[in-house]
Amino acid sequence: MKVLLGGPGTISGFLLRLGQCAFGAASIGVMVTAFGFSSYTAFCYLTASMGLQVFWSFGLACLDIYALRRKRDLQNPILVSLFVVGDWVTATLSLAAACSSAGIIVLYARDLDLCATRKNLPCNRYQISIAMAFITWVLTAMSSHVMFWILASV
């Protein structure tokens, strides 16, 4: 069986999961420190989605560490199927949350001009958090793509 870059139980897979976890946590951290984020449903959905992503990625990163330390092969069909479904679910939720939040911030910044008129609205923090969420989604999509090809080859 071919070992792909970013596959489970590899150093590149661990780094990919670590990146997902770090950017997801950064997105949550920036959003939570922005005043009034809980008043907007899309931003609450973003933090919930990133929270799920952080837990999923952290769990798989721990599994990668275990596999690397014990020199175990994690590429069996049942385990890879679980990884594929989990990555697809978290990737879909992350993309939906990031897009809905981005839509809200574009509406506020460009169409309603609320970012310029209301000084108490931390639009920059919202934008940074959303950018981190998109980076998290890209890393999750890469992982999902790799897992799908591993599943196809098993």
C-alpha positions in Angstrom: 0.0 0.0 0.0 1.3 3.4 -0.9 1.9 5.9 1.9 0.6 9.3 0.9 1.8 12.6 2.2 -0.6 13.6 5.1 -1.8 10.1 5.7 -2.7 8.8 9.1 0.2 7.7 11.3 2.8 9.8 9.4 4.7 12.9 10.4 3.2 14.9 7.6 -0.3 13.7 8.8 0.5 14.8 12.3 1.7 18.2 11.1 -1.5 18.6 9.0 -3.6 17.8 12.1 -1.5 20.1 14.3 -2.1 22.9 11.8 -5.8 22.3 11.7 -5.9 22.3 15.5 -3.8 25.4 15.8 -5.7 27.5 13.2 -9.0 26.4 14.6 -8.0 27.3 18.1 -6.7 30.7 16.9 -9.9 31.4 15.1 -11.9 30.6 18.3 -9.5 32.7 20.4 -9.7 35.8 18.1 -13.5 35.5 17.8 -14.1 35.1 21.5 -12.0 38.2 22.3 -14.0 40.3 19.9 -16.7 42.2 21.8 -20.2 41.3 21.0 -19.6 38.3 18.8 -22.3 36.3 20.6 -24.9 38.6 19.3 -24.5 37.2 15.8 -25.6 33.7 15.0 -23.1 33.2 12.2 -20.2 34.0 14.5 -21.5 31.7 17.2 -21.8 29.0 14.6 -18.2 29.7 13.5 -16.9 29.2 17.1 -18.9 26.0 17.5 -17.7 24.6 14.2 -14.1 25.5 15.0 -14.5 23.9 18.4 -15.6 20.6 16.8 -12.7 20.9 14.4 -10.2 21.5 17.2 -11.4 18.4 19.1 -11.4 16.2 15.9 -8.0 17.3 14.8 -6.5 17.1 18.3 -7.9 13.5 18.7 -6.4 12.5 15.4 -3.1 14.2 16.1 -2.9 12.2 19.3 -3.6 9.0 17.3 -0.8 10.0 14.9 1.6 10.4 17.8 0.6 7.0 19.1 1.1 5.4 15.7 4.4 7.0 15.2 5.7 6.1 18.7 4.5 2.5 18.4 5.3 2.2 14.7 1.7 1.1 14.0 0.0 1.2 10.6 -3.3 3.1 10.7 -4.3 2.4 7.1 -6.9 -0.3 7.5 -10.3 0.1 5.7 -12.5 0.6 8.8 -10.2 3.2 10.4 -9.7 5.1 7.2 -13.4 5.1 6.5 -14.0 6.7 9.9 -11.3 9.3 9.1 -12.9 10.1 5.7 -16.4 10.6 7.2 -15.1 12.6 10.1 -13.0 14.9 7.8 -15.9 15.3 5.4 -18.3 16.3 8.2 -15.8 18.7 9.8 -14.8 20.2 6.5 -18.4 20.8 5.5 -19.2 22.4 8.8 -16.1 24.5 8.7 -16.7 25.8 5.2 -20.3 26.6 5.9 -19.4 28.5 9.1 -16.6 30.4 7.4 -18.7 31.3 4.4 -21.7 32.4 6.5 -19.5 34.5 8.7 -17.7 36.0 5.7 -21.1 36.9 4.2 -22.0 38.7 7.4 -18.8 40.7 7.6 -19.0 41.6 3.9 -22.6 42.8 4.5 -21.5 44.9 7.4 -18.3 46.3 5.9 -19.3 46.9 2.3 -23.0 47.1 2.0 -24.2 48.6 5.3 -20.9 50.4 6.1 -21.3 49.5 9.8 -17.6 48.9 10.3 -16.8 52.5 9.6 -19.7 54.1 11.4 -19.9 51.9 14.5 -16.5 52.1 16.2 -17.5 49.5 18.9 -17.9 46.8 16.2 -14.5 44.9 16.0 -14.7 44.1 12.3 -10.9 43.5 12.1 -11.1 40.8 14.7 -14.0 39.1 12.9 -12.1 39.2 9.6 -9.0 37.7 11.2 -11.0 34.9 12.8 -12.8 34.2 9.5 -9.5 34.0 7.7 -8.2 31.5 10.2 -11.3 29.5 9.8 -10.8 29.4 6.0 -7.2 28.2 6.5 -8.5 25.5 8.8 -10.9 24.5 6.2 -8.2 24.3 3.5 -6.1 22.0 5.8 -9.1 19.9 6.5 -10.0 19.6 2.8 -6.4 18.5 2.1 -6.6 15.9 4.8 -10.0 14.7 3.5 -8.7 14.4 0.0 -5.7 12.3 1.1 -7.9 10.1 3.3 -10.3 9.5 0.3 -7.4 8.4 -1.9 -6.1 6.1 0.8 -9.6 4.6 1.2 -9.8 4.1 -2.5 -6.4 2.2 -2.6 -7.2 0.0 0.4 
